């Protein structure tokens, strides 16, 4: 149950007006506070403190309120009953599905075929997957789309390079028979080298560049051999993608469908556009004018085909919208990409709305900031290239191993991998998605402070306590009294639903990560100040605190699962 919403709704009903509640960080004077009297005093012609006293007296009549007080010029502090807090916390993770479930298409990942994943794919994968988990948890029908780069010039360059290396293969003949088996195995490591080599050659060799352009046109027109070759390296590439995202514990995509899949809808979408007279000529290209009279910033036209008549990234993105409407009929389409692509998505949303494919106000683009190195610039390897995602994961794993070795512990490979996963993903999630941040493998693997390992360590501690008392009941009715540390922890547990719903509503997965950290801090304060299994602890205190441990463990485990982390047995 949503503690904040329940208390707010009951107070508003009692007063017959809307009162905004605050949740003070320091709960010494109250669990909630409001400045309603100060806001309303002038309009009702009363002194703020006098009005605050009247309001506080009414609020105090509510059965879950134990005390109200007036502070300063008219602040009202509200303190809740301990048994009410207990009962709210005991069902914190029992969240009812939303009353207004939506079908939401989520576009994240956007991996490129025949290329290994790099650091640019990290935030889209982690944030998109976490938001997907949150949406599903709240009862929405969320569907993930990996809109792969698999249709344009990069595919042509890879095919051209394979032809250069293996001209004897039958794929390159115009009369290629797809029923004829071709013996050609592609090693993943070798596949990773094809595009960089081909791209470098194309910059130096105009003839190779022109040949790649010819391949692109033939591939997009359905050249049988090129498509058969594409299917062969697509299978290898999908396996590489899967291996990497599994290391990140990303849920499988509902659809691994990229530009090539969207391209089959281009003729249908083009007819819709032409019927509405939306496509115009522009220096040999075909474009959609999306500029509005109200625009004050530049708004270039949306490119349907380029001056050579080739399909574009713009056109296949628009066709993908049509495909998703046809496939899922979603209420929302949400895209998670680098914020530097915001102009493209504004153009896409406008073009889609103009064509009647999908309404403008049902699109969202969640643009994320960049991951930077210590110099404040986008993180790159020593040779100046974008760091591979597997390399990033390996670097964090190495840093974790080093810390564990220095501590004198001996942990298994699976445990090390779980800690590294938490270090990497939590560090990404705890930042506002729209902000840049500095990535430092050594800093993110600390077992102290706002880090993934600290979150896991707290979960392991709670689970260890519960294992030691296995078979002992960890639920009980509301106690007569809670200590300050017990109370603070219980209120944080009871705040779980509000946090999750706010994270969804604000498209802010960082709220889940930072809630988990705040919860862990209170757990550890409780652990140090409220002994549980010590011999001198009374049976009543032990039973109450074990129940609190159970609630905290369940709530933290749910938050951890929403972030896609795994908890080891020991640390």
C-alpha positions as CSV (number, residue, x, y, z in Angstrom):
1,X,0.0,0.0,0.0
2,X,1.2,3.5,-0.8
3,X,1.8,5.1,2.6
4,X,2.1,8.7,1.4
5,X,-1.0,8.4,-0.8
6,X,-3.1,6.8,2.0
7,X,-2.1,9.4,4.6
8,X,-2.5,12.3,2.1
9,X,-6.0,11.1,0.9
10,X,-7.3,10.6,4.4
11,X,-6.0,14.1,5.6
12,X,-7.5,15.8,2.5
13,X,-10.9,14.0,3.1
14,X,-10.8,15.0,6.8
15,X,-10.1,18.6,6.0
16,X,-12.3,18.9,3.0
17,X,-9.4,20.5,1.0
18,X,-6.2,19.6,-0.7
19,X,-3.1,19.7,1.5
20,X,0.4,19.1,0.2
21,X,2.4,16.8,2.5
22,X,6.2,16.8,2.8
23,X,8.3,13.9,4.1
24,X,11.0,15.5,6.2
25,X,14.5,13.9,6.1
26,X,14.8,14.3,9.9
27,X,11.8,12.6,11.4
28,X,12.6,13.9,14.9
29,X,9.5,16.1,15.0
30,X,7.2,14.2,12.7
31,X,6.7,11.7,9.9
32,X,4.9,14.2,7.6
33,X,4.7,18.0,7.6
34,X,2.7,20.6,5.8
35,X,2.8,24.4,5.3
36,X,-0.9,24.5,4.4
37,X,-1.7,27.0,7.1
38,X,0.9,29.5,5.9
39,X,-0.3,29.1,2.3
40,X,-4.0,29.6,3.3
41,X,-3.7,32.1,6.1
42,X,-4.1,35.3,4.0
43,X,-7.1,34.0,2.0
44,X,-9.0,33.1,5.2
45,X,-7.9,36.1,7.2
46,X,-6.2,34.3,10.0
47,X,-2.9,34.3,11.7
48,X,-0.8,31.3,10.2
49,X,0.0,29.8,13.6
50,X,-3.6,30.1,14.8
51,X,-4.9,28.5,11.6
52,X,-2.2,25.8,11.9
53,X,-3.5,25.0,15.3
54,X,-7.0,24.5,14.0
55,X,-5.8,22.3,11.1
56,X,-3.5,20.3,13.4
57,X,-6.4,19.6,15.8
58,X,-8.5,18.1,13.0
59,X,-5.7,16.0,11.6
60,X,-5.1,14.6,15.2
61,X,-8.6,13.1,15.1
62,X,-7.5,10.6,12.4
63,X,-7.1,7.1,14.0
64,X,-3.6,6.6,12.5
65,X,-2.2,9.9,13.9
66,X,-0.7,9.8,17.3
67,X,0.4,13.5,17.6
68,X,0.4,16.8,15.7
69,X,2.3,19.9,16.6
70,X,2.9,23.4,15.2
71,X,6.4,24.8,14.7
72,X,7.8,28.1,13.6
73,X,5.5,30.5,11.7
74,X,2.9,27.7,11.0
75,X,4.4,24.4,10.0
76,X,2.3,21.4,11.0
77,X,4.2,18.2,12.0
78,X,2.3,14.9,11.9
79,X,3.4,11.8,13.8
80,X,1.9,8.4,12.9
81,X,0.9,5.5,15.2
82,X,3.6,2.8,15.4
83,X,1.0,0.0,14.8
84,X,-0.2,1.8,11.6
85,X,3.4,2.1,10.4
86,X,4.0,-1.6,11.1
87,X,0.9,-2.7,9.3
88,X,1.7,-0.6,6.2
89,X,5.3,-1.9,6.1
90,X,4.2,-5.5,6.5
91,X,2.5,-5.4,3.1
92,X,5.0,-3.0,1.4
93,X,5.7,-5.3,-1.6
94,X,2.1,-6.4,-2.1
95,X,1.4,-3.9,-4.7
96,X,-1.9,-4.0,-6.5
97,X,-1.6,-3.8,-10.3
98,X,-2.3,-0.3,-11.7
99,X,-6.0,0.6,-12.3
100,X,-5.1,1.8,-15.8
101,X,-2.8,-0.8,-17.4
102,X,-1.2,0.2,-20.7
103,X,0.4,-1.6,-23.6
104,X,3.8,0.0,-23.9
105,X,6.4,-0.6,-26.7
106,X,9.9,0.1,-25.3
107,X,12.6,0.7,-27.8
108,X,16.1,0.2,-26.3
109,X,19.3,-1.7,-27.1
110,X,19.4,-0.8,-30.8
111,X,22.4,-3.0,-31.4
112,X,24.2,-3.2,-34.7
113,X,24.5,-6.5,-36.6
114,X,28.1,-7.6,-37.3
115,X,29.5,-5.4,-34.5
116,X,30.2,-6.1,-30.9
117,X,28.4,-4.1,-28.3
118,X,30.2,-1.0,-27.0
119,X,29.9,1.4,-24.1
120,X,27.3,3.4,-26.0
121,X,24.9,0.4,-25.7
122,X,25.3,0.2,-21.9
123,X,22.9,2.9,-20.6
124,X,20.1,2.1,-23.2
125,X,20.3,-1.6,-22.1
126,X,20.5,-1.1,-18.4
127,X,18.0,1.7,-18.1
128,X,15.6,0.3,-20.7
129,X,15.6,-3.1,-19.0
130,X,15.0,-1.7,-15.5
131,X,12.1,0.4,-16.8
132,X,10.7,-2.6,-18.5
133,X,10.8,-4.5,-15.2
134,X,9.2,-1.7,-13.3
135,X,6.4,-1.4,-15.8
136,X,5.7,-5.1,-15.7
137,X,5.8,-5.1,-11.9
138,X,3.1,-2.4,-11.9
139,X,0.9,-4.5,-14.2
140,X,1.5,-2.8,-17.5
141,X,2.0,-4.9,-20.7
142,X,5.5,-3.8,-21.6
143,X,7.1,-5.1,-24.8
144,X,10.8,-4.6,-25.6
145,X,12.1,-3.9,-29.1
146,X,15.7,-4.2,-30.1
147,X,15.7,-2.1,-33.2
148,X,18.9,-3.4,-34.8
149,X,21.0,-1.6,-37.3
150,X,20.9,-4.2,-40.1
151,X,19.8,-2.6,-43.3
152,X,22.1,0.2,-44.5
153,X,25.7,0.8,-45.5
154,X,27.3,-1.2,-42.6
155,X,25.7,-4.4,-43.9
156,X,26.9,-3.6,-47.4
157,X,30.4,-3.0,-46.2
158,X,30.5,-6.3,-44.3
159,X,29.2,-8.2,-47.4
160,X,31.7,-6.4,-49.6
161,X,34.5,-7.3,-47.2
162,X,33.5,-11.0,-47.1
163,X,33.4,-11.0,-50.9
164,X,36.9,-9.5,-51.0
165,X,38.2,-12.2,-48.6
166,X,36.2,-15.1,-50.1
167,X,35.3,-14.3,-53.7
168,X,34.8,-18.0,-54.4
169,X,31.6,-18.1,-52.4
170,X,28.4,-18.4,-54.3
171,X,26.5,-15.7,-52.3
172,X,27.7,-13.0,-54.7
173,X,26.3,-14.4,-57.9
174,X,23.0,-12.9,-59.2
175,X,21.8,-16.4,-59.9
176,X,22.5,-17.7,-56.4
177,X,20.3,-20.7,-55.5
178,X,19.3,-20.6,-51.8
179,X,18.8,-24.4,-51.8
180,X,22.5,-24.9,-52.6
181,X,24.5,-25.3,-49.4
182,X,27.6,-23.1,-48.9
183,X,30.3,-24.2,-46.6
184,X,31.3,-21.0,-44.8
185,X,31.7,-20.7,-41.1
186,X,32.1,-17.3,-39.4
187,X,34.1,-17.0,-36.2
188,X,32.6,-14.3,-33.9
189,X,36.0,-12.6,-33.3
190,X,36.6,-12.6,-37.0
191,X,33.2,-11.1,-37.7
192,X,34.0,-8.2,-35.3
193,X,36.9,-7.3,-37.5
194,X,35.0,-7.1,-40.8
195,X,33.2,-3.8,-40.4
196,X,36.2,-1.8,-39.1
197,X,38.4,-3.1,-41.8
198,X,35.8,-2.5,-44.5
199,X,35.0,1.0,-43.3
200,X,38.7,1.9,-43.2
201,X,39.2,0.6,-46.8
202,X,36.1,2.4,-48.1
203,X,37.6,5.7,-46.9
204,X,40.8,5.0,-48.9
205,X,39.5,3.2,-51.9
206,X,36.7,4.9,-54.0
207,X,36.2,1.7,-56.0
208,X,35.5,-0.4,-53.0
209,X,33.2,2.4,-51.6
210,X,31.3,2.4,-54.9
211,X,31.0,-1.4,-54.9
212,X,29.6,-1.3,-51.4
213,X,27.0,1.2,-52.5
214,X,26.0,-1.2,-55.3
215,X,25.7,-4.0,-52.8
216,X,23.6,-1.9,-50.5
217,X,21.1,-1.1,-53.3
218,X,21.0,-4.8,-54.4
219,X,20.6,-6.0,-50.8
220,X,17.7,-3.7,-50.1
221,X,16.1,-4.8,-53.4
222,X,16.2,-8.4,-52.2
223,X,19.4,-9.9,-53.7
224,X,19.0,-13.6,-52.8
225,X,22.7,-14.3,-52.2
226,X,23.3,-11.3,-50.1
227,X,20.3,-12.1,-47.9
228,X,21.5,-15.7,-47.5
229,X,24.9,-14.4,-46.4
230,X,23.3,-11.9,-44.1
231,X,21.3,-14.6,-42.4
232,X,24.5,-16.5,-41.7
233,X,26.3,-13.6,-40.0
234,X,23.1,-12.4,-38.3
235,X,22.9,-15.7,-36.4
236,X,26.5,-15.3,-35.2
237,X,25.8,-11.6,-34.3
238,X,22.7,-12.4,-32.4
239,X,24.5,-15.0,-30.4
240,X,27.2,-12.4,-29.6
241,X,24.6,-9.9,-28.5
242,X,22.8,-12.5,-26.4
243,X,26.1,-13.5,-24.6
244,X,26.8,-9.9,-23.7
245,X,23.4,-8.9,-22.5
246,X,23.2,-12.1,-20.5
247,X,26.3,-11.0,-18.6
248,X,24.3,-7.8,-17.8
249,X,21.3,-9.9,-16.8
250,X,19.1,-8.1,-19.3
251,X,15.8,-9.8,-20.0
252,X,15.5,-11.3,-23.5
253,X,13.9,-8.8,-26.0
254,X,10.4,-9.5,-27.1
255,X,11.4,-8.5,-30.6
256,X,14.9,-8.6,-32.1
257,X,13.6,-6.7,-35.2
258,X,15.6,-3.9,-36.8
259,X,15.6,-1.8,-39.9
260,X,15.5,-4.8,-42.2
261,X,12.2,-6.0,-40.7
262,X,10.8,-2.4,-40.8
263,X,11.7,-2.1,-44.5
264,X,9.0,-4.5,-45.6
265,X,6.5,-1.9,-44.5
266,X,8.1,1.0,-46.5
267,X,5.8,0.6,-49.5
268,X,2.7,0.7,-47.3
269,X,3.9,3.7,-45.3
270,X,5.0,5.5,-48.5
271,X,1.5,5.2,-49.9
272,X,0.0,6.6,-46.7
273,X,2.4,9.6,-47.0
274,X,1.8,10.2,-50.7
275,X,-2.0,10.0,-50.2
276,X,-1.6,12.8,-47.7
277,X,0.8,14.7,-50.0
278,X,3.5,14.7,-47.3
279,X,6.4,13.7,-49.4
280,X,8.1,16.5,-51.4
281,X,11.3,16.7,-53.5
282,X,14.3,18.4,-52.1
283,X,17.5,18.5,-54.2
284,X,16.8,15.0,-55.5
285,X,15.9,13.6,-52.0
286,X,12.4,12.8,-50.9
287,X,11.5,14.5,-47.6
288,X,8.7,15.2,-45.2
289,X,8.5,18.8,-44.0
290,X,7.9,18.7,-40.2
291,X,8.6,22.3,-39.4
292,X,5.8,24.2,-37.6
293,X,5.1,27.9,-37.7
294,X,5.6,28.0,-34.0
295,X,9.1,26.6,-34.2
296,X,11.8,29.0,-33.0
297,X,14.7,26.5,-33.4
298,X,15.8,24.9,-36.6
299,X,13.7,21.9,-37.7
300,X,15.2,20.2,-40.8
301,X,12.9,18.1,-43.0
302,X,12.5,14.3,-42.3
303,X,14.5,12.3,-44.9
304,X,12.4,9.7,-46.6
305,X,14.9,8.7,-49.3
306,X,18.3,10.2,-50.0
307,X,19.4,11.8,-53.3
308,X,20.3,8.3,-54.6
309,X,16.9,7.0,-53.9
310,X,18.1,4.7,-51.0
311,X,16.1,4.1,-47.9
312,X,17.3,6.0,-44.8
313,X,17.4,5.6,-41.1
314,X,14.5,8.0,-41.0
315,X,12.3,6.0,-43.3
316,X,12.9,2.7,-41.5
317,X,12.2,4.3,-38.1
318,X,8.8,5.5,-39.5
319,X,8.1,2.1,-40.9
320,X,9.0,0.6,-37.5
321,X,6.2,2.7,-36.0
322,X,3.7,1.3,-38.4
323,X,5.0,-2.2,-37.7
324,X,4.6,-1.7,-33.9
325,X,1.1,-0.3,-34.2
326,X,0.2,-3.3,-36.5
327,X,1.9,-5.8,-34.1
328,X,1.1,-4.5,-30.6
329,X,-1.4,-1.6,-30.9
330,X,0.4,0.1,-28.0
331,X,-0.9,3.0,-25.9
332,X,2.6,4.4,-25.6
333,X,5.9,4.1,-27.5
334,X,9.0,5.0,-25.4
335,X,12.5,5.3,-26.8
336,X,15.6,5.1,-24.6
337,X,18.6,6.5,-26.6
338,X,21.4,9.0,-26.2
339,X,19.9,12.5,-25.7
340,X,21.9,13.7,-28.7
341,X,19.3,12.0,-30.9
342,X,16.5,14.2,-29.5
343,X,16.1,16.1,-32.8
344,X,15.7,12.9,-34.8
345,X,12.9,11.6,-32.5
346,X,11.1,15.0,-32.5
347,X,11.1,14.7,-36.3
348,X,9.9,11.1,-36.2
349,X,7.1,11.8,-33.8
350,X,5.9,14.8,-35.9
351,X,6.1,12.8,-39.1
352,X,4.2,9.9,-37.6
353,X,1.5,12.2,-36.2
354,X,1.1,14.0,-39.6
355,X,0.8,10.6,-41.4
356,X,-1.8,9.4,-38.8
357,X,0.4,6.4,-37.9
358,X,0.6,7.1,-34.1
359,X,-0.3,10.3,-32.1
360,X,2.5,12.7,-31.2
361,X,1.5,12.9,-27.6
362,X,1.7,9.1,-27.1
363,X,5.4,9.0,-28.0
364,X,8.2,9.6,-25.5
365,X,12.0,9.9,-26.0
366,X,14.0,9.4,-22.8
367,X,17.4,10.8,-23.7
368,X,20.3,9.7,-21.5
369,X,23.6,11.4,-20.8
370,X,27.0,10.1,-21.7
371,X,29.3,7.9,-19.7
372,X,32.6,9.8,-19.4
373,X,36.2,9.1,-18.4
374,X,38.2,10.9,-15.7
375,X,38.8,13.7,-18.2
376,X,35.1,14.4,-18.5
377,X,34.8,13.3,-22.1
378,X,33.0,10.3,-23.4
379,X,34.7,7.1,-22.1
380,X,37.1,5.6,-24.7
381,X,39.9,3.0,-24.7
382,X,43.5,3.9,-24.7
383,X,43.6,3.8,-28.5
384,X,40.8,6.3,-28.7
385,X,38.0,3.9,-29.7
386,X,34.7,3.4,-28.0
387,X,35.2,0.8,-25.3
388,X,33.6,-2.6,-25.9
389,X,30.8,-3.5,-23.5
390,X,32.5,-6.9,-22.7
391,X,35.7,-5.0,-22.0
392,X,33.9,-2.7,-19.6
393,X,32.3,-5.7,-17.8
394,X,35.7,-7.4,-17.6
395,X,37.3,-4.3,-16.2
396,X,34.8,-4.1,-13.4
397,X,35.2,-7.8,-12.7
398,X,39.0,-7.4,-12.5
399,X,38.5,-4.5,-10.0
400,X,36.2,-6.6,-7.9
401,X,38.7,-9.5,-7.8
402,X,41.5,-7.1,-6.8
403,X,39.4,-5.8,-3.9
404,X,38.5,-9.2,-2.7
405,X,42.1,-10.4,-2.8
406,X,43.2,-7.3,-0.9
407,X,40.6,-8.1,1.8
408,X,41.9,-11.7,2.2
409,X,38.7,-13.3,1.2
410,X,38.2,-16.2,-1.2
411,X,35.0,-15.9,-3.2
412,X,33.8,-18.1,-6.1
413,X,33.6,-16.9,-9.7
414,X,29.8,-16.7,-9.6
415,X,29.9,-14.4,-6.6
416,X,32.5,-12.2,-8.1
417,X,30.4,-11.9,-11.3
418,X,27.3,-11.0,-9.2
419,X,29.3,-8.3,-7.4
420,X,30.7,-6.9,-10.6
421,X,27.2,-6.9,-12.2
422,X,25.8,-4.9,-9.2
423,X,28.8,-2.5,-9.3
424,X,28.3,-1.7,-13.0
425,X,24.5,-1.5,-13.1
426,X,23.9,0.2,-9.8
427,X,26.4,2.9,-10.7
428,X,24.6,3.5,-14.0
429,X,21.1,3.5,-12.4
430,X,21.8,5.7,-9.5
431,X,22.4,8.7,-11.7
432,X,19.6,10.8,-13.2
433,X,19.2,9.2,-16.6
434,X,19.5,12.6,-18.3
435,X,22.9,13.5,-16.7
436,X,26.4,12.5,-17.7
437,X,28.6,10.7,-15.2
438,X,32.2,9.7,-14.7
439,X,32.9,6.0,-15.0
440,X,35.7,4.6,-12.8
441,X,35.9,0.8,-12.3
442,X,37.8,1.1,-9.0
443,X,35.3,3.6,-7.5
444,X,32.2,1.6,-8.5
445,X,33.5,-1.6,-6.8
446,X,33.9,-0.1,-3.4
447,X,32.0,-2.1,-0.7
448,X,31.2,1.2,1.1
449,X,29.1,4.2,0.1
450,X,26.6,4.5,-2.7
451,X,27.6,1.4,-4.7
452,X,26.2,-1.8,-5.9
453,X,28.5,-4.0,-3.7
454,X,27.2,-2.1,-0.6
455,X,23.6,-2.9,-1.7
456,X,24.4,-6.6,-2.1
457,X,26.4,-6.7,1.2
458,X,23.3,-5.5,3.0
459,X,21.1,-8.0,1.3
460,X,23.5,-10.8,2.2
461,X,23.6,-9.7,5.8
462,X,19.8,-9.8,6.1
463,X,19.6,-13.2,4.4
464,X,22.3,-14.6,6.7
465,X,20.2,-13.6,9.7
466,X,17.1,-15.3,8.3
467,X,19.1,-18.4,7.5
468,X,20.3,-18.7,11.1
469,X,16.7,-18.7,12.4
470,X,15.3,-20.9,9.7
471,X,12.0,-22.3,10.8
472,X,11.3,-19.5,13.2
473,X,8.2,-17.4,12.5
474,X,9.2,-14.0,11.2
475,X,5.7,-12.4,11.2
476,X,3.8,-11.1,14.1
477,X,1.0,-8.6,15.0
478,X,1.8,-4.9,15.4
479,X,3.9,-4.4,18.6
480,X,3.1,-1.8,21.2
481,X,6.2,0.2,20.6
482,X,9.0,0.7,18.1
483,X,12.4,2.2,18.8
484,X,13.6,5.2,16.8
485,X,15.8,3.0,14.5
486,X,13.1,0.4,14.1
487,X,10.6,3.1,13.3
488,X,12.7,4.9,10.7
489,X,13.4,1.6,8.9
490,X,9.7,0.6,8.9
491,X,8.7,4.0,7.4
492,X,11.2,3.6,4.6
493,X,9.9,0.1,3.9
494,X,6.4,1.4,3.8
495,X,7.5,4.0,1.3
496,X,8.4,1.3,-1.3
497,X,5.2,1.5,-3.4
498,X,5.2,5.3,-3.7
499,X,8.8,5.1,-4.9
500,X,8.1,2.5,-7.5
501,X,5.1,4.3,-8.9
502,X,7.0,7.6,-8.9
503,X,9.9,5.9,-10.8
504,X,7.5,4.8,-13.4
505,X,5.5,8.0,-13.7
506,X,8.7,10.1,-13.9
507,X,10.5,7.6,-16.1
508,X,13.2,7.7,-13.5
509,X,14.8,4.3,-12.6
510,X,17.4,6.2,-10.5
511,X,14.6,6.6,-7.9
512,X,14.6,2.8,-7.4
513,X,18.4,2.6,-7.1
514,X,18.6,5.5,-4.6
515,X,15.7,4.1,-2.6
516,X,17.6,0.9,-2.3
517,X,20.6,2.8,-1.0
518,X,18.6,4.7,1.6
519,X,16.9,1.5,2.7
520,X,20.3,-0.2,3.1
521,X,21.6,2.7,5.2
522,X,18.7,2.4,7.6
523,X,19.0,-1.4,7.7
524,X,22.6,-1.1,8.7
525,X,21.9,1.5,11.4
526,X,19.1,-0.7,12.7
527,X,21.5,-3.7,12.7
528,X,24.2,-1.9,14.7
529,X,21.8,-0.3,17.2
530,X,19.2,-3.1,17.6
531,X,20.8,-6.4,18.5
532,X,18.7,-9.4,17.3
533,X,20.3,-12.8,18.1
534,X,22.4,-11.8,21.1
535,X,21.8,-13.8,24.3
536,X,20.7,-10.7,26.3
537,X,17.9,-9.8,23.8
538,X,14.4,-10.5,25.2
539,X,12.2,-12.9,23.3
540,X,9.7,-10.1,22.4
541,X,12.5,-7.8,21.1
542,X,14.0,-10.7,19.1
543,X,10.7,-11.6,17.5
544,X,9.9,-8.0,16.6
545,X,13.3,-7.4,15.1
546,X,13.3,-10.7,13.2
547,X,10.0,-9.6,11.7
548,X,11.6,-6.3,10.7
549,X,14.5,-8.1,9.1
550,X,12.1,-10.3,7.1
551,X,10.2,-7.2,5.8
552,X,13.4,-5.4,5.0
553,X,14.9,-8.4,3.2
554,X,11.8,-8.9,1.1
555,X,11.6,-5.2,0.2
556,X,15.3,-4.9,-0.7
557,X,15.1,-8.1,-2.7
558,X,12.3,-6.7,-4.8
559,X,14.2,-3.5,-5.4
560,X,17.3,-5.5,-6.4
561,X,15.3,-7.6,-8.7
562,X,13.8,-4.6,-10.4
563,X,17.4,-3.4,-11.1
564,X,18.3,-6.8,-12.6
565,X,20.9,-7.6,-10.0
566,X,21.6,-10.9,-8.4
567,X,22.3,-11.6,-4.7
568,X,25.1,-14.0,-3.8
569,X,25.0,-16.3,-0.7
570,X,28.1,-14.7,0.9
571,X,30.4,-11.7,0.5
